[in-house]
């Protein structure tokens, strides 16, 4: 049985890989999404990440598709208490922003789609600097007091705004962020390391990084002269054009061969071993993509291997 990890200062215990729900209702239809969720939970996974805006960017979608699929899956299995459910507010086309009124309305809409009476981890998806942190934290605290949200978290926020939010929560005795969802991976380290990462470590926040596999680049399937059929191929392939990207891929290949493990598993294992990181997020649009992600729960890199990757990605 894979050991669960404590999520920051919260009472939540999570599998070391968070399953990304961005593909549900987008590149994975309902049946495929159900199959992926079934396989993830059968392997011991319990941490599912979505957002109210997934997948509003797709023609014909209005946002909330992922939450709706998840809600139907939870209803079909009756396993709500076995899943740590994370979703987000601020980007849904009908519920944009972080005003107190919008946070209340968006949370209720998410609860309806998810078919549940509570959200385990509720993120501000993108910070809105024009809204005072006092208004945002006050609204989130009200959701916690009402029992609609267990714990709160932040994504895509500056160190300055995060510090101000934590200080306000501590000063007023209100709900306090327990986790942070930053953009962080082997080819994007400055998006978290430094001010934001140092603050998280100092204040006891857990990191749950998104783009953990750099839109697929860190799976190793992008190679010179190779075309990949993926909606995210353009963004992933650009890393091949950088010296760092090529160095990282070479180091990943060597370590993956030594462990007889997929490249993606090694990339996730490096991330899972970084300070503050509780669980990287990765999504699978097919059941066949899951084993390489789930392998992070079993693979521990040696100090030398982790350091080789850290040097290659510098």
Secondary structure, DSSP 4 states (H G I P E B T S, - for coil): -PPPEE-TTSS-EE-SEEEE-TTBTTTB-HHHHHHHHHHHHHTT--EEE--TTTTTTSTT--S-HHHHHHHHHHHHHT-GGG-EEEEEEBEETTEES--HHHHHHHHHHHHHHHT-S-EEEEEESS--TTS-HHHHHHHHHHHHHTTSEEEEEEES--HHHHHHHHHHHHHHT---EEEEE-B-BTTB-TTTTTHHHHHHHHHTPEE--BSTTGGGGGGT---TT-----TTHHHHHGGGGSHHHHHHHHHHHHHHHHHT--HHHHHHHHHHTSTTB--EEE--SSGGGHHHHHGGGT----HHHHHHHHHHT-
